[in-house]
Amino acid sequence: MVKHVAAVTAVFLLATLGWVVLGTTVMVRTEGSDRELKGKVGQLWGEPLTQAAPQAALRVPTTVEREEWSADRTTRHVVVEKAVRSTPVPLTASEVDVDLDLDQRRKGLLWYATYRVRFDGAYTFEVPAGHDGELHVALELPSPFGIYDDFRLALDGAQTPFRREGSSRVEVTLPAAPAGPHTLTVGYASQGLDRFSYRFGDGVTQVRQFRLTATTDFDGFDFPEGTMSPTEKERVGAGGRLTWRYADLITGSGIGVEMPKRLNPGPTAARIAFFAPVSLGFFFFLVMIVAVLRGIRIHPVNYFFLACAFFAFHLLLAYLVDHLPLTLAFALCSATSVALVVSYMRLVVGPRFAFVEVALAQLVYLVGFSAAFFVAGFTGLTVTVGAIVTLAVVMQLTARVDWGRTGQPNDCGRARG
């Protein structure tokens, strides 16, 4: 019995080594594909977008006096030069609407959370009384390489020519801006990747009379680290309407919406492969116990072929996900592996044991445990529950077994019962 268990253990360890190699191979393929394809997706579709609030300043012509001395330091001259005094103009109100449409793209072994965005904002700046000058308003666009369709920029309701400063900064100017409120409206359509964010400024910023409403056509969104949760949530069709509304806020955080992630074929196949020894361990354990109770002898070579049939599931899955949707590939691999195991054990030990105990154990430990990776956050719980149920069943089945006589009923135990 000891030699038999040792031989089965050797088969298990050999299969584990194969799964480690397979899982590592899939991870390397996935990481190499991600490095190559993510850049291409970014070039074709864009990158994570972060829109910053505009900034305004009042520029007033003035003069500056400075001293100049002769070379021998005996004569002093006062030179008067023209200069511009710049005074920040506070942003007193913001009304922003963002429409997000998810359009995920698959490249190789990975899905990328690409989206389309429609941005519309109205900003009110208050020029203090007693101040005259040119009002300069600057807007930093999310990305220097972005695509901005239907771009609109208006100051006080009039389309204003803007000039480009740097790679992604645009500025508009209102000559001789009178004291009082002035409104900047901006709008564009663009596209990005993974998340859309909005920041109020650099560092801790005061925000007054602010409202941002993000409308999505998808559910399952999240909020990036370092951002604030919405103050209002509303279900709209298949998506939602998220609103951030503040009267007077001081914060160093921003606002953001993280796009939902689809289950990536490459990483999922790798995780299932790395987890395969757990599935095979449970399967071997239960089959050995039931075989002892039934008086069925299964040779270690038979266990080797069972391990190969399990390995066929993961090997086929690792390369089938390149060409088929993940769920379809999983179903085909499951059917293939179960067919291999059941048809083989039917010839080894007979149809009843093969179609009942063996098939049920494989469906639970291979198919069921692997399917748990499709539900984020429940893999560990599924395995834990499966382990406890397995332990309970085996304990009940073997409670009267005299292991010293290799599976014979324990007479003392029966008498006590």
Disulfide bonds with the S-S distance in Angstrom:
none
